[in-house]
Amino acid sequence: MNAKSTKSYMWVTILNVAVTAAEFVGGFLSGSLALLSDAVHNLTDVASIVLAYIANLIAKKHKNEHKTFGYKRAETLAAYTNGVILILISAYLFAEAIQRFSKPEVIKGKLMFAISLVGLAGNLFSMLILMRGAKKSLNARALFLNMLSDTLSSVAVVAGSLVITYFGWKLIDPILTLAASVMLFKEAIEVTKDSADVLMEANPDLDLKAIEGAVLSFKEVKRLHHLHVWRYSDDTIMLDAHLNVDPDLSAQRIEELSQEIADRLKTEFGINHVTLQAECGRGMDEDLISSDKEN
């Protein structure tokens, strides 16, 4: 992430700290459990943002003898952690909503409304700040979803305070909270799965047969095996493979061929880090995907 993203994290953190403080005070003064729950929600997000910010700083560290790939996976790890936190938050909101059906709280509706508007405004500004980065980074996406969950929670609190104040219908609060928690859970599962796939070095939905075909289209290549494709970070897809070539090829031609293959894989599949091991006879009977029993 660049300096602009770091600055965005700073502003979102400041906004969320302010919103959290206001909602804690407002929740105690108004007697609103919903507002206090929203404050806890925001407090959790502050911790998530700080975690993401620290991961951003770690990711900027240079490669070294111990971390030869660098530290970019720190952001993916933070995204995974945030995803798990989101799942827990959604479960908490769901449980709280169920409880409120049987135990509605007596609250000061007007004070609750005023404080919840402050929270809603802060969360909306946070979403706007993070919106652009959410399209490019799993970490930023996880934070954006955190802000989305906060905003939905704030909307529920605002709507609930109005309905309770003017109509006396207290069930609107748990109904809205249930809807928000279900949507949040769905989005959290997606973020957690995506980041887990990166950490598990899963294939980033690339057609391995198409990759094999592209490599074998070079006449000097006889066979491709021991193929591995994985996403290292948001902007890096890696490939490692063994290929069988004509035994008469010179070392210079093998080097040129490897570069030509790498260029094509980058152009057609977006793979920007390619490692190829050229072989002559070894591996001719091996599969495209190596067996777990093989060394």
C-alpha positions as CSV (number, residue, x, y, z in Angstrom):
1,M,0.0,0.0,0.0
2,N,1.1,3.5,-0.7
3,A,1.3,6.7,1.4
4,K,-2.2,7.6,0.4
5,S,-3.6,4.3,1.8
6,T,-1.6,4.8,5.0
7,K,-3.2,8.3,5.4
8,S,-6.6,6.8,4.8
9,Y,-6.1,4.4,7.7
10,M,-5.1,7.2,9.9
11,W,-8.3,9.2,9.2
12,V,-10.5,6.2,9.5
13,T,-9.0,5.4,12.9
14,I,-9.5,8.9,14.2
15,L,-13.1,8.9,13.0
16,N,-13.8,5.5,14.6
17,V,-12.2,6.5,17.9
18,A,-14.4,9.6,18.1
19,V,-17.6,7.6,17.1
20,T,-16.8,4.9,19.7
21,A,-16.4,7.4,22.5
22,A,-19.6,9.3,21.6
23,E,-21.6,6.0,21.4
24,F,-20.3,4.7,24.7
25,V,-21.2,8.0,26.5
26,G,-24.6,8.2,24.7
27,G,-25.4,4.5,25.3
28,F,-24.9,4.9,29.1
29,L,-26.8,8.2,29.3
30,S,-29.7,7.0,27.1
31,G,-29.9,3.5,28.6
32,S,-29.7,2.1,25.0
33,L,-28.1,-1.4,24.8
34,A,-28.3,-1.1,21.0
35,L,-26.1,2.0,21.1
36,L,-23.7,0.4,23.5
37,S,-23.5,-2.7,21.2
38,D,-22.8,-0.3,18.3
39,A,-20.0,1.2,20.3
40,V,-18.5,-2.2,21.0
41,H,-18.7,-2.9,17.3
42,N,-16.8,0.3,16.5
43,L,-14.2,-0.4,19.2
44,T,-13.6,-3.8,17.6
45,D,-13.1,-2.1,14.2
46,V,-10.6,0.4,15.7
47,A,-8.6,-2.6,16.8
48,S,-8.9,-4.1,13.3
49,I,-7.8,-0.9,11.6
50,V,-4.8,-0.6,13.9
51,L,-3.9,-4.2,13.0
52,A,-4.3,-3.5,9.3
53,Y,-2.1,-0.4,9.7
54,I,0.6,-2.3,11.4
55,A,0.4,-5.0,8.7
56,N,0.7,-2.2,6.1
57,L,3.9,-1.0,7.8
58,I,5.3,-4.5,8.1
59,A,4.6,-5.2,4.4
60,K,6.8,-2.3,3.4
61,K,9.9,-3.9,5.0
62,H,12.5,-5.0,2.6
63,K,13.3,-8.7,1.8
64,N,16.1,-10.2,3.8
65,E,17.9,-13.6,4.4
66,H,15.1,-14.7,6.8
67,K,12.1,-13.4,4.8
68,T,13.3,-13.9,1.2
69,F,9.8,-13.3,-0.2
70,G,9.4,-10.1,1.8
71,Y,6.5,-9.2,4.2
72,K,3.6,-8.6,1.8
73,R,1.7,-11.6,3.3
74,A,1.3,-9.6,6.5
75,E,-1.5,-7.7,4.8
76,T,-3.2,-11.0,3.8
77,L,-2.8,-12.3,7.3
78,A,-4.4,-9.1,8.6
79,A,-7.3,-9.5,6.2
80,Y,-7.9,-13.1,7.4
81,T,-7.8,-11.9,11.0
82,N,-10.3,-9.2,10.2
83,G,-12.5,-11.6,8.4
84,V,-12.6,-13.9,11.5
85,I,-13.4,-10.9,13.7
86,L,-16.3,-10.0,11.3
87,I,-17.7,-13.5,11.6
88,L,-17.6,-13.2,15.4
89,I,-19.2,-9.8,15.3
90,S,-22.0,-11.0,13.0
91,A,-22.7,-13.9,15.4
92,Y,-22.7,-11.5,18.4
93,L,-25.2,-9.1,16.6
94,F,-27.4,-12.1,15.7
95,A,-27.5,-13.3,19.3
96,E,-28.2,-9.9,20.6
97,A,-31.0,-9.4,18.2
98,I,-32.7,-12.7,19.3
99,Q,-32.3,-11.7,22.9
100,R,-34.0,-8.3,22.3
101,F,-37.2,-9.9,21.1
102,S,-37.8,-11.2,24.6
103,K,-36.1,-8.5,26.6
104,P,-36.7,-5.1,24.9
105,E,-34.9,-2.2,26.5
106,V,-36.4,1.1,27.8
107,I,-34.4,3.9,26.3
108,K,-34.3,7.7,25.8
109,G,-35.2,7.7,22.1
110,K,-34.3,11.3,21.3
111,L,-30.8,11.1,22.9
112,M,-30.3,7.7,21.2
113,F,-31.3,9.3,17.8
114,A,-28.9,12.2,18.2
115,I,-25.9,10.0,19.1
116,S,-26.7,7.4,16.5
117,L,-26.6,10.1,13.8
118,V,-23.1,11.1,14.9
119,G,-22.1,7.4,14.6
120,L,-23.8,7.0,11.2
121,A,-22.0,10.1,9.8
122,G,-18.6,8.9,11.0
123,N,-19.1,5.5,9.5
124,L,-20.3,6.9,6.2
125,F,-17.2,9.1,5.9
126,S,-15.0,6.1,6.8
127,M,-16.6,4.0,4.0
128,L,-16.0,6.8,1.5
129,I,-12.4,7.0,2.5
130,L,-11.8,3.2,2.1
131,M,-14.0,2.6,-1.0
132,R,-11.4,3.0,-3.7
133,G,-8.8,0.9,-2.0
134,A,-11.3,-1.9,-1.3
135,K,-11.2,-2.8,-5.0
136,K,-7.5,-3.5,-5.0
137,S,-6.6,-5.0,-1.7
138,L,-8.0,-7.8,0.5
139,N,-6.9,-6.0,3.5
140,A,-8.6,-2.7,2.5
141,R,-11.7,-4.8,1.5
142,A,-11.9,-6.3,4.9
143,L,-11.7,-2.9,6.5
144,F,-14.3,-1.5,4.1
145,L,-16.6,-4.4,5.1
146,N,-16.0,-3.5,8.7
147,M,-17.1,0.0,8.0
148,L,-20.1,-1.3,6.1
149,S,-21.1,-3.4,9.1
150,D,-20.8,-0.3,11.3
151,T,-22.9,1.7,8.9
152,L,-25.6,-0.9,8.8
153,S,-25.6,-1.2,12.5
154,S,-25.8,2.6,12.8
155,V,-28.7,2.7,10.4
156,A,-30.5,0.1,12.5
157,V,-29.9,2.2,15.6
158,V,-31.1,5.4,13.9
159,A,-34.2,3.7,12.5
160,G,-34.9,1.9,15.8
161,S,-34.7,5.1,17.8
162,L,-37.2,6.9,15.5
163,V,-39.7,4.1,15.5
164,I,-39.4,3.6,19.2
165,T,-39.7,7.3,19.9
166,Y,-42.7,8.0,17.7
167,F,-44.5,4.6,17.4
168,G,-43.3,2.7,20.5
169,W,-42.6,-0.4,18.4
170,K,-39.4,-1.8,20.0
171,L,-39.2,-4.9,17.8
172,I,-37.9,-2.9,14.8
173,D,-34.4,-2.8,16.4
174,P,-33.8,-6.5,16.6
175,I,-35.4,-7.1,13.1
176,L,-33.0,-4.6,11.5
177,T,-30.0,-6.0,13.5
178,L,-30.9,-9.6,12.3
179,A,-30.8,-8.5,8.6
180,A,-27.5,-6.6,9.1
181,S,-25.9,-9.5,10.8
182,V,-26.8,-12.0,8.1
183,M,-25.5,-9.8,5.3
184,L,-22.3,-9.1,7.3
185,F,-21.8,-12.8,7.9
186,K,-22.0,-13.6,4.2
187,E,-19.5,-10.9,3.3
188,A,-17.1,-11.9,6.1
189,I,-17.1,-15.5,4.9
190,E,-16.0,-14.3,1.4
191,V,-13.2,-12.2,2.8
192,T,-12.0,-15.0,5.1
193,K,-12.1,-17.6,2.3
194,D,-10.3,-15.3,-0.2
195,S,-7.5,-14.5,2.3
196,A,-7.3,-18.2,3.5
197,D,-6.8,-19.2,-0.2
198,V,-3.8,-16.9,-0.5
199,L,-2.3,-18.1,2.8
200,M,-2.9,-21.8,1.6
201,E,-1.3,-20.9,-1.8
202,A,-4.4,-22.0,-3.7
203,N,-4.7,-21.6,-7.4
204,P,-6.2,-18.1,-8.1
205,D,-8.8,-19.5,-10.4
206,L,-6.5,-19.8,-13.4
207,D,-7.1,-22.6,-16.0
208,L,-4.1,-24.9,-15.6
209,K,-4.8,-26.7,-18.8
210,A,-4.8,-23.4,-20.7
211,I,-1.4,-22.6,-19.0
212,E,-0.1,-26.0,-20.1
213,G,-1.3,-25.4,-23.6
214,A,0.4,-22.0,-23.8
215,V,3.7,-23.5,-22.6
216,L,3.5,-26.5,-24.9
217,S,2.9,-24.2,-27.9
218,F,6.6,-23.5,-27.9
219,K,8.0,-26.2,-30.1
220,E,11.1,-26.8,-28.0
221,V,8.9,-27.8,-25.0
222,K,7.9,-31.5,-24.9
223,R,6.2,-31.7,-21.6
224,L,5.2,-29.6,-18.5
225,H,4.9,-31.1,-15.1
226,H,5.2,-30.3,-11.3
227,L,3.1,-27.2,-12.0
228,H,2.3,-24.8,-9.1
229,V,0.4,-21.6,-9.4
230,W,-0.5,-19.4,-6.4
231,R,-1.2,-15.8,-5.3
232,Y,1.5,-14.5,-3.1
233,S,-0.1,-11.1,-2.4
234,D,-2.7,-8.8,-3.9
235,D,-0.5,-7.8,-6.8
236,T,1.7,-10.9,-7.3
237,I,0.8,-14.3,-8.9
238,M,3.6,-16.9,-9.0
239,L,4.2,-20.0,-11.1
240,D,6.8,-22.8,-10.6
241,A,7.1,-25.7,-13.0
242,H,9.4,-28.2,-14.6
243,L,9.5,-28.5,-18.4
244,N,11.1,-31.0,-20.7
245,V,13.0,-29.6,-23.6
246,D,15.1,-30.9,-26.5
247,P,18.5,-32.2,-25.2
248,D,20.3,-30.3,-28.0
249,L,19.2,-26.9,-26.8
250,S,22.0,-24.6,-25.7
251,A,22.0,-22.9,-22.3
252,Q,21.5,-19.6,-24.0
253,R,18.5,-20.8,-25.9
254,I,17.0,-22.3,-22.7
255,E,17.4,-18.9,-21.0
256,E,15.7,-17.1,-23.9
257,L,13.0,-19.7,-24.0
258,S,12.3,-19.3,-20.3
259,Q,12.0,-15.6,-20.7
260,E,9.6,-16.0,-23.7
261,I,7.4,-18.3,-21.8
262,A,7.4,-16.0,-18.8
263,D,6.4,-13.0,-21.0
264,R,3.5,-15.0,-22.5
265,L,2.3,-16.2,-19.1
266,K,2.3,-12.6,-17.8
267,T,0.4,-11.3,-20.9
268,E,-2.2,-14.0,-21.1
269,F,-2.7,-15.0,-17.4
270,G,-1.3,-12.1,-15.3
271,I,1.4,-14.3,-13.8
272,N,4.2,-11.9,-12.9
273,H,6.7,-14.2,-11.2
274,V,7.7,-17.3,-13.1
275,T,10.3,-20.0,-12.2
276,L,11.0,-22.7,-14.7
277,Q,13.3,-25.7,-14.3
278,A,14.4,-27.1,-17.7
279,E,14.9,-30.9,-17.9
280,C,15.6,-33.4,-20.7
281,G,14.5,-36.9,-19.9
282,R,13.7,-36.6,-16.2
283,G,9.9,-36.2,-15.5
284,M,8.6,-37.3,-18.9
285,D,6.2,-39.7,-17.2
286,E,5.1,-37.4,-14.4
287,D,1.8,-35.6,-14.1
288,L,1.0,-31.9,-14.5
289,I,0.2,-31.7,-10.8
290,S,2.8,-33.7,-8.8
291,S,1.7,-36.4,-6.4
292,D,1.9,-35.9,-2.7
293,K,4.1,-39.1,-2.6
294,E,6.7,-37.5,-4.8
295,N,9.7,-35.6,-3.6
